[in-house]
Every structure is written in C-alpha cells, then in structure tokens.
C-alpha cells in the first residue's frame, strides 16, 4: 500500500527529490570507486555528494525511507540506498488516476 500523504511530504523537499534523481542514474552522479554490491549507493556517497552534514542527510533519507520511496540495505558496516521503483510507479499511477 502506498501512503500518498507521506510521499507528498517527502517529495515537498527539493533535496529529497534530488536524492531520488541521483539514485535513478547513480553512474551519472557517483564515481565508480564506491563499493557496489548490487544494493544501491552507499549512504556515505550521498552525504559526500550533498555537502550537507551527516545528520541532515540522514534526516532526509529517513523521510524517504519512511515514505517507502527508498529501500535501505545494511551490508556489514555499510548502509546502501536504492529507489523503491514499485512504490514510485504505484504513486505515479495514483496521481495519474486521481488528478
């Protein structure tokens, strides 16, 4: 189930939309030097690219995860982030149907 209100709140912030854009085509926005285990992009790569404090980035990522727009996967000491394409697609379909 898609919580439209959580998604709208998450998307209201431009930086959160930017994170989703970066993760849509990560090879375009992140150097290939990061550890790639097929789980997405390491959270520290997002932090490095943003230029914001770690706590600020974590708060934005948490809002995207809560809205289910991002999936986080822990591998050892690393946290990887990837877009949840199923939720994004379902939300886009709901918008198309209802607006």
ABEGO torsion letter per residue (X at the ends): XBBAAAAAAAAABAAAAAAAAAAABAAAABBAABBBAGAEBBAAAAAAAAGBBAAAAAAAAAAAAAAGABBBBBBEABBBBBBBAAAAAAAAAAAAAAX
